[in-house]
Amino acid sequence: MEETQPINRSKFVVKTVFFLSIILSLFHLYTGGFGVLTAMLQRNLHLTLVLILVFLLYPIHKSAKVRWLDYVFIFIVLGSCLYIISTYEQLLFRVGNPVFLDKFFGVLMILLVLEATRRVAGWVLAAIGGSF
């Protein structure tokens, strides 16, 4: 079995991952028990928190010298989440007729989900997902 070197993470990243994991767990317990959010908003927040965790835990490369790109990805994920939350009412009324920003954030999120898949599961699964 191949031995892997532990990834050196800053205290800030470790604490952020810890608190985001707790928040994600409490979020699912709360929405599972009370179901206050609509499905679209719940999925949006779930995907946002999970992608942030993936980009913090899995560096883009084993050398992990390109951490700034992970933070750019996190910023894009947060922007997409805020876009959906802020335009939620309009999104409901224009179902089937997306505007440019809907398509833009949609394509960005598809690419970020594929990148997160590549980091966690490898190129094969990301290629299968990208082929659809």
Backbone torsions as a table, in degrees:
resi	resn	phi	psi	omega
1	MET	NA	137.8	-177.5
2	GLU	-78.3	131.2	177.3
3	GLU	-86.4	136.5	178.8
4	THR	-111.5	145.7	177.6
5	GLN	-80.1	136.6	176.1
6	PRO	-66.6	142.8	-179.5
7	ILE	-79.8	131.1	179.8
8	ASN	-79.5	113.5	-179.8
9	ARG	-115.9	147.1	178.4
10	SER	-72.7	162.0	178.7
11	LYS	-62.7	-35.0	178.9
12	PHE	-60.7	-45.4	-179.2
13	VAL	-66.1	-42.1	-179.9
14	VAL	-62.4	-45.5	179.9
15	LYS	-67.2	-38.8	178.6
16	THR	-63.8	-44.3	178.1
17	VAL	-62.7	-41.9	179.2
18	PHE	-60.1	-50.8	-177.3
19	PHE	-68.5	-38.0	177.0
20	LEU	-65.4	-36.1	177.2
21	SER	-65.1	-42.0	177.3
22	ILE	-64.2	-45.1	179.8
23	ILE	-61.7	-42.7	179.6
24	LEU	-63.2	-42.3	178.3
25	SER	-63.5	-47.5	179.3
26	LEU	-64.4	-37.0	177.4
27	PHE	-59.9	-45.9	-179.2
28	HIS	-70.3	-37.2	176.4
29	LEU	-63.8	-43.3	-178.8
30	TYR	-66.2	-51.3	-177.4
31	THR	-70.9	-27.7	175.3
32	GLY	-69.9	-34.6	-178.8
33	GLY	-84.6	-36.5	-175.0
34	PHE	-112.9	-24.3	176.5
35	GLY	55.3	47.1	-173.9
36	VAL	-77.4	-34.9	-175.5
37	LEU	-84.3	153.8	172.0
38	THR	-71.9	162.6	-176.5
39	ALA	-60.1	-40.6	-177.8
40	MET	-64.0	-44.2	179.9
41	LEU	-69.5	-38.0	179.0
42	GLN	-65.4	-43.3	178.7
43	ARG	-65.6	-37.9	178.4
44	ASN	-61.3	-49.1	-179.7
45	LEU	-67.0	-38.2	178.3
46	HIS	-62.1	-50.1	-179.0
47	LEU	-61.4	-39.7	179.3
48	THR	-61.5	-50.4	-178.4
49	LEU	-65.0	-40.4	-179.6
50	VAL	-66.8	-42.9	179.2
51	LEU	-65.0	-38.2	176.5
52	ILE	-61.6	-43.7	178.2
53	LEU	-62.2	-42.3	179.9
54	VAL	-62.8	-45.1	-178.1
55	PHE	-70.0	-23.4	175.2
56	LEU	-82.9	-35.1	-174.9
57	LEU	-87.0	-32.9	-176.7
58	TYR	-113.8	106.3	-180.0
59	PRO	-67.1	160.8	-177.0
60	ILE	-66.0	-27.7	179.2
61	HIS	-144.4	158.9	-178.3
62	LYS	-62.2	-28.7	179.6
63	SER	-72.1	-23.8	177.5
64	ALA	55.2	32.4	177.2
65	LYS	-89.4	-6.5	-175.8
66	VAL	-110.5	43.2	-177.4
67	ARG	-63.8	-25.6	-178.2
68	TRP	-61.7	-32.1	179.3
69	LEU	-68.0	-33.9	175.3
70	ASP	-61.5	-40.7	179.2
71	TYR	-69.5	-32.3	174.2
72	VAL	-64.4	-43.8	177.5
73	PHE	-60.8	-42.6	178.8
74	ILE	-62.4	-41.2	178.7
75	PHE	-62.4	-41.1	178.7
76	ILE	-65.9	-41.6	178.6
77	VAL	-61.7	-45.2	178.7
78	LEU	-63.3	-39.6	177.7
79	GLY	-62.8	-41.7	178.3
80	SER	-65.6	-40.9	177.9
81	CYS	-62.3	-46.7	179.6
82	LEU	-64.9	-34.1	177.6
83	TYR	-63.8	-45.0	-179.2
84	ILE	-66.3	-41.8	179.6
85	ILE	-65.5	-42.6	-175.9
86	SER	-74.3	-25.6	-178.7
87	THR	-112.6	23.5	-174.5
88	TYR	-58.6	-46.7	-179.1
89	GLU	-61.5	-44.8	179.5
90	GLN	-66.2	-36.0	178.7
91	LEU	-61.5	-37.1	179.0
92	LEU	-65.2	-36.1	-177.0
93	PHE	-82.6	-18.7	-179.5
94	ARG	-113.3	33.2	176.7
95	VAL	-59.5	129.1	-179.3
96	GLY	87.1	-5.0	179.4
97	ASN	-134.9	67.7	-174.7
98	PRO	-71.5	147.3	173.8
99	VAL	-91.1	177.8	-175.8
100	PHE	-57.4	-45.3	-177.7
101	LEU	-64.8	-33.3	175.5
102	ASP	-60.8	-47.3	179.3
103	LYS	-65.6	-42.0	-178.6
104	PHE	-59.6	-53.1	-179.5
105	PHE	-68.8	-30.8	176.5
106	GLY	-63.7	-46.7	178.8
107	VAL	-64.7	-42.0	178.2
108	LEU	-59.7	-44.0	-178.9
109	MET	-67.7	-37.2	176.4
110	ILE	-61.3	-45.7	179.5
111	LEU	-64.1	-39.6	179.6
112	LEU	-70.0	-35.7	175.9
113	VAL	-66.0	-40.1	176.8
114	LEU	-65.0	-39.1	177.3
115	GLU	-65.5	-41.9	177.4
116	ALA	-64.2	-38.5	176.7
117	THR	-62.8	-42.2	178.6
118	ARG	-61.7	-41.2	-177.9
119	ARG	-67.9	-39.5	-174.2
120	VAL	-85.6	-44.8	-171.6
121	ALA	-111.9	-12.2	178.0
122	GLY	106.9	174.8	-175.6
123	TRP	-66.2	-33.5	-173.4
124	VAL	-63.0	-51.1	-179.5
125	LEU	-65.5	-37.7	177.6
126	ALA	-65.2	-37.6	177.9
127	ALA	-67.7	-39.3	177.0
128	ILE	-63.3	-45.9	177.7
129	GLY	-64.3	-37.8	179.7
130	GLY	-70.5	-23.0	-179.5
131	SER	-74.4	-14.1	179.0
132	PHE	-96.7	NA	NA
